[in-house]
Amino acid sequence: MADRTGQQLDNYRLTRLLGRGAFGEVYLGEHIYRKTQVAIKTLSMRLSNDEFYDFINEARIFRLQHPNIVSVLDFGIERALGTPFIVMDYIPNGTLRQRHPRGTQVSLAGIVQYVKQIAAALQYAHEENLVHRDVKPENMLLDKNEHVLLSDFGIAVTSQTARYSDQSMQVLAGTPNYMAPEQFLGKPSRASDQYALAVVVYEWLSGRCPFSGTFYELFGQHMQTAPPPLPATIVQYPQELEQIVMKALAKKPGDRFASAWEFALTLEGLYQKSLVLYQAPTIYAKAKEHYLQEGDTLYNEQRYAEAIAAYTLAIGLDPTYALAYNNRGLAYRNLREYQKAIADYDRIIALVSDNALVYNNRGYAYFLLKDYQKAIADFDSALALDPNYAIAYNNRGNAYCILGAFARAIADYDRTLALDPNYATAYYNRGNAYDELGEYQKAIADYDRAIALAPNYTNAYNNRGYVYRNLGEYQKAIADYNRVIEIDPGNTNAHKGRGLAYSKLQDYSKAIADFDHALALDPNDLSVRSNKADVLRQLQERKEGN
């Protein structure tokens, strides 16, 4: 297969080959208007008419939205060769196969963090009656925050990245090292994904898959042979570990756990037990401060799951170690495990009830959970302890804004800025509150100040442009949108806003051009389609009037 770098597929340009498989290639791509990076899988097959419609339906089905699933952004058929392609979010930090090459072992702490995220993705998809069929480390990606995202979700069915066929066997989608017995028989189910995940866990624990060989050798082993016992090198973990993994590797789907999520929770429970029963005698060789420092180093490298494991060891040495709880809470928050973060802050507050930072951190976790009343209560507590805590005032103001209490929000932003006059975000937030109250000149003044402090603050330009448009100052609005597009050419709101300003100035050709740009960036924005239709109607009325 020739390297197609530099070619264009619809609105995407292929910029670099990322990898090849037997049935396709993955490229780093760029949206020609948005200038954002994406991953593009081109499938090296031609489609018949029936297969074409199957592919379109399949690609639509698998547009799943979950924090641990790589989003499918677009799909299409290449016109020249008639081959399909799929556009996905580009996840920059590689795969878990790259992080942990074949033959390497992973700590139980790391496995638990990975498996919980993968199982969360599988649970969501299974509830949507979708089966992945190709769970393996190559399809587990790491984003910039060390979150694990499962890729090729269902796309394995259409791309058939590891396809095997024979006159005596039907076409199979999957990777034989990880395929459940029923999947070899062409009957994949939710339990098949759990089986594959258990193979991955076995591999991470031992450094090798339970079975190896040719396709037919693997077929026979998965169907009839019991997996070899886990190696003696991991005997420091409870005996139940092997029992848990072997249960998920049961030949019959009904003998496995009820779900992949239950498998993950069982592993996590065993890990918590192992901290107390098995690791405690060995970890005293290091001081708690060492584990805290190790956790902080990992946290700064955005390796949050590993940081959590280090902080947990520090807490194991000293269950009253408030700083370790706090830092672990921050790591949980970055992994979007807000309830666990809150539990850590609860523990600190039970130990030390007069720490404003902890109340603020817990309040922010509640804010992210959209539990705004609890968030405000925590920000209140933080400010009672430290009346000069600028960030807590700003955070409480944001909660008030969402609840529509704009006057209270403005009072909090006022206090924030009295304490920190260079806090650009607080000016921006206060500007938004003034805008909601219809006090447009005050809003503009705040956006001015935010932009003076942060000259590339695109949200401030966008919102100031919106206010100028409402005031009928269309040229000023256009100038703001121009600045946004200069900084971020793929900003849909800026193209939309500028198009609306041009339409008010009756510069319809420029308005239509901006709406077209906005639709190229977000084809599903119905408001832009409506705005464009209004402009076209006005043009038609002008022609008829002449």
N, C-alpha and C positions, 0 to 999 in steps of 0.2 A: 504494500500500500504506500503510495507516494505521500510525502509530507505536504499537507495542503495549507501550510502557514501562509498568510497573506490573502487568501481567498475570502470572499464575502458570501454569507448565507443570509438572505433577507436583510435584516437590520444589524447583522453581527459580522464583525471581521475576525478571522482566526489569527491570533497573534503569536501563539506558541504551542507546540505539541507537548502535552503533559504526559500522555501514556497511550500504549497500544494494547489491544486484546485481540483474540482470534477473530472476533466479529465486529470490531469497531475501534474507534480512536476517540480520545478525549483531548480537547484543545482548550487553552486559555483564550477567551474571546473578549471582544469589546463591543458594546452597543455603539453604533456609529453616531447617534445623537446624544445619548445619555452619558457616554464616555465612562461607563461603569464596567468593571470586569465581571465576566461570567465564565462558567465552565460549559462547554458545548460537546456533547457526545454525538458523533456522527456514526451511523450504523452501516456497515459495509454489506448492504443487501438491497436488492430492488424489490419493490412491493407490487403485487397484483392489485387490481381494483378492490377486491374484497379485503386484502391485507391492508390496503391504504386506509379503508374506513375502520378496520379493527385497530390500527395504530392510532388514528385520531381519537377514537373512543377511549383507548387505553390511556393515552397521554392526558386526556381530560380527567379521567377517573383518579389519576394519581397526583393531582395537584393538592397534596396534603399540606396542612398548616399546623406544624408542631415545632416547638423549640429544639427538638432533637431529631428532626428530619430535614434533609437538604431540600429546599423548595424547588419545584419545577416551575420555571418562569415562563417558558414559551416552548413551542415545538413546531415543526414544519416538515415539508418534503422539499429536498433540493431539486430544482427544476431540471438542471442539466442531466443528472444521472438518475433522478427519481429515487434517491435514497433518503431515509428519514433522519432527522436530527432532533435532539432535545436540549434545551437550554436550562441550566440549573444555576443556583447560587454558587459562586466561586468561594470555596473554603480554603484559606491560604496555608494552613499549618500541616498539611499532609494527612496521611492516614495512620491508623493504629498499627498497620503492618510496617510502615516506615519507622514509627516510634519504637516498636518492639519487633525487630526482624525475626525471621524463622530461627528457632533454636534458642531463643532467649526466654527467660522466665519473668513473670510479673508478680509483684507482691500482692497478697490478698487484699490489702487496703486499696491498691490501684484497681484491681479487678472489680471490687465491689462498686467503686465509683463509676467505672466504665459500664458495668452490667446494668446498674440502675438506670442510667440514661438510655442505653440501648433498649432495655425492657420497656421503658416509658414510651419510646417511639413505637415499639411493637404492640404494646397494649392499645395505644390510640388507633393504630391501623387495624388491628384485629376487631376493635369495636366498630370500625367502618367496613367490616367484612372483607378486608384485604390481607393477603398473605405476601410476605416479602419474597421468599423462595431462594434468596442468595445472601444470607447473613454470614459475613466473614470479615476479617480485619481489614481487607482491602476496601470494603464498603463502609468503614467507620472513619469519619473524618473529624479533625480537630479544628475548631475555629480559633480566632485570636484570643479568646478568653478561656481556652482549653475545654470548652463544651464539646461533647461528642455528638456528632450528627450522623445519622444513618442515611447513606446515599443509595441510588438505584432502587428506590422503594417502588417495587412493582415494575420498574423499567426493565428489570431482569426478564420479565415475561416477554416484552416486545423486542428487546435487543438480543436476548438469548446469548448473553455474554459467554456462557460456558455450555454450549449446546452439544448434546450427544444423540446420535440417532443410529438405528440399525433396523434391518428388515424385520427383526423379531421383537423390537422394542419401539415404543412411540417416542416422539421428540421430547426431550427433557430440558428444563431450564434450571440451572443451578450449578454448583461447584461440587463435584463428587466427594471430596474430602469432608464436606460439611453437610451432606444431604442425609435426611432421615430415610429409614427403610421405605415408608409409604411414598416418599417423593420419588424414589427410584421406580416405583410402580405407577407413576403419573398421577398420584392422588395427594398432592401437598395440602396441608392444613395448618391451622394456627400452631398446633403442636410441633409441626415440622420446623418452624422458626425457633421454637424453644430448644429443640434438639440441636440445631445448628449453633445456637448461642452456647449450649453446653459443650459442644465440640471446641468452640473458641476458648471457653474457660479452661477446659482440659489442656488445650495447647498452651495457654498462658501459664498454667500451673507447672506443667511438665517440660515445656519447651518443644513439644511435638504433638501432632494430632494423634488420636487413638488408633487410626488406621491409615495405611499408605499402600501404594501400588498402582496398577493400571486401573482403568475404569471398571473392568469386569471383576478384578480382584477387590476393589473397593465396594462394588455392588454386593459381592458375596459376604464381605466382612460386616458391612452395615446391616445386612439382612439377618445374619446368623451368628456372628462371632461376638462374644462379650468383650467390651473394651478392656485393655490391660489395666491392672491396678496403677494408681498414681505412684510415681517413683518415691523412694525412701527419702529423697532430699527435702520433701515437704512434710515430714512427720511431725514438725513442731506445731502444726495446726491440729485441731481436734479431729478425732476419727470420723466424726459426722461429715466432714468436708467431702470425703470420697463418696459417702452414701448420698449426699445431696447431688453431686455431679452425676453419679450413676443413675439416679432416679430420673434426672432430666434426659439421660441418654437411653432410657428404656426403649426396647424395640417396638412395643405397642404404644401408640399415642395415649391411650387411656391410662397407662401406668406412669405417665409423667406428671409433673405438677399441673394444677388446674389452669395455669397461665404462665407466660414468661415473667410477668410481674411478680407472681408468687415465688417463682424460682429466685428472682433477684432479691426479694425481701428475706427469703430463707438464708441466702448467702450472707446478706448484711447482718442478720441476727447471729449467725455463726461467727462472723468477724468480730462483732462486739464482745462475744463470749471469749474469743481467742485473745483479745487484749488483756482481759483479766486473768485468764487461766494459764496462758502460755507465754505471752511476751513479757509479762511483768518481771519474771526472774532475770531476764536478760537485759532489759532496758535500763536498769539501774547503773550500768556501766557508763552511761552518759547522764549529765545533769539535765534538769528540765529546761534550763536556759539554752542548752545546745539544741534541743528539739524546737524551741520557740524560734531561735535564730535560723535553723534549717527551714522551718515553715515560712518565715518571713522572706527568705531568699527565694523559695519556690513561689510564694505569692507574688513577689515582684517580677518573677519571670512568667507570671500568668499561668502557672501550673497549679491550678487551684485544688484539684483532687489530691495531688501529692502533698500540697501544703496542709490540707485537712488531716491527712494521715499523720504528719509530723506534729501538728498541734494536738492531735488526739493522744499521741504518745506523751507529750508534755503534761497534758491533763491527767493521764494515767499515773504519772509520778506525783502530781499534786492536784487533787480534785478541787482545790480552792484557787487555782491559778487563773485569776480573772483576766489577765492580759491574753493568755492563750485562748480562753473562751471568746474574747472580743475579736481576736484576729481570725479565729475559726469562723465566727459569725460573718465576718466580712467575706471570707472565702465562700461560704455557703451562699451568701447574697449574690456574689458574682456568678455562681452556678445556678442562680435563680431558685435555689432551695430556701425560700423565704421562711417557711415554718421552722426549719432547722436553725436558721440564723436567729429567729426570735427566741427559740428555746435556749440558745447559748446566751443571749442577752438577758433572758429571764434568770438564768443561773447566776450571772454577774450581779444583777440587781438584788438577788437573794443574799449574795455575799457582801456586796458593797452598794448600799442604797443611795449614795450621794454623788454618783458620777454622772455629770451632765452629758458627756460624750456617749455613754451607753444608752441613755434615754433617747438621744437624738438618733443614734444608729438603729435602735429598735423602732422608733417612729418612722424612719425612712423605709424600713422593711415593711411595716404596716401600710405605708403609703403605696409601695410597689404592689402590695396585695389588694389595693383599692379599699382598704378598711380605714377610711379617712378620719373617722371620729377617734379611733384608737391612736392613729398617727398624731392627731392634734393633742390628745391627752399626753402623749409622750413628749411632744415638743414643749408643751406647757411645763412638764416636770423638768425638762432640761433647762428651760429659761428660769424657772424658779430657783434652780441651783446655780445658774450662771446667767445673770441678766444681760451680760455683754456678749452672748453667744450668737454672732451674726448669722451663721449658717442655719441655726435652728429657727431664727426669725424668718429667713427666706423660705425654709422648708415648710413652716407652718403657713406662711402666706400662700404657697402653692396649693396646699390642701384647702385653704379657705377659697381660693379661686375656683377650684374644681367644684366646690359646693355652692358656688354662686355668691359667697359672702365677700364681695369685692371691696367694700369699705374696710373690712377687717384685714383683708389681704394687703391693701395699700398701706395701712398702718404698720403692718409687719415689715413690708419692704422699706418704708420710711426709716424704721428702726435699724434695719440691716444696713442701709446706706449711711445712716448717721455714724454707725460703728465702722463701716468700711466703704468710704466714698468711691473706691475704684472697683467695686463689685459689679462688673458689666452685666452679668446674668440677672441681678436684682433690678437694674434699670429696665432691662428687657421685660422682666416679669411684671414690673409695676406699669410699664407701658401697655401691656396686654390688659391689665385690670382697668386702666383708664379708658382704653378702647371699648371694653365691654360696657362701661358706664356712659359712653358717648362723649367723653371729654377728650376730643381728638387732638387739640393743641398740646395738652399735657402728655398725651401718648407720644406724639411726635417728638417732643422735647426729650422724653426718656429714651426713645429709640436713637435719637441723635447722640445722646451721652453714651449709650451702649456701643454704638458704632465708633465713636471717638476712642473708646477704650479698647475695642476689638474690631479693627477695620475690615476683617473678613467675616463678620457675624451675619451670615446669610439670612437667618430667621428674622433678624432685626430689620434688614433691608426689605425683606418680603412683607413684613407686617407694616412697616412704615409706608411702603408702596400701596398697600391695601387701604390704609387710612387716607393717603393723598387721593386715591381713586374715589373714596366715599365723599371727599370734600370737593370733588370735581377738578382737582389739580392734576390733570392727566399727564402732562409733560414731566412733572416731578415724579409721578408714579412710574412712568416709563424709565426714567433715569435710575430709579431704585431697582427695577426689575432687570435693567441692563447690567447693573453691577452684580446682581445675583448670578445671572447667566454667565458673566465673565468669570466669576469664581467657580461656579458649579453649572456647567452647560447642561447637565441632566436634571435640573431642578424643574419638575413639572409645574409646580405652583407659580413659578416665575413666568414661564411661557404662557400659562393660562391667564395670569393677572395682566401681563403685558398685552395679550390679545384683547382682553376686555377693555383696557385703556385705549388701545388703537380703535376698537369698534366705537367707543364713545366719541372719538375724534373723527369718525367716519372714514378712517384709513383702512378700508375693508380688506385690501389685499394683504397688508401686514398682519391684520387681525387673523385672517384665515391661515396665513403661514405659521403664526404662533400656535393656533389651535391644532394645526396639523402636527407640529412638533410635540405638543403636549400629548396628542393621541398616539404618536409613535412611541412616546415614553410610557404611556399608560393607556392601552387601547380600551380598558374597561371603565374609563372615567366618563360616565353618562352626562355629567354636567358640561364637560367640554364639547361633547357631541351636540348638546342642546344649544350651547353658545354659538357654535359654528353654524348650526341650522338657522339661528336667529339672524346672523350676519348675512347668510345666503339669501334669506327671505327679504332682508332690507335691500340687498343689491337688486333682487328681482323687482321689488316695488319701485326702486329708483329707475330701472330700465323702463318699466311700464309707464311711469310718470312722464318720462321723456317722449 
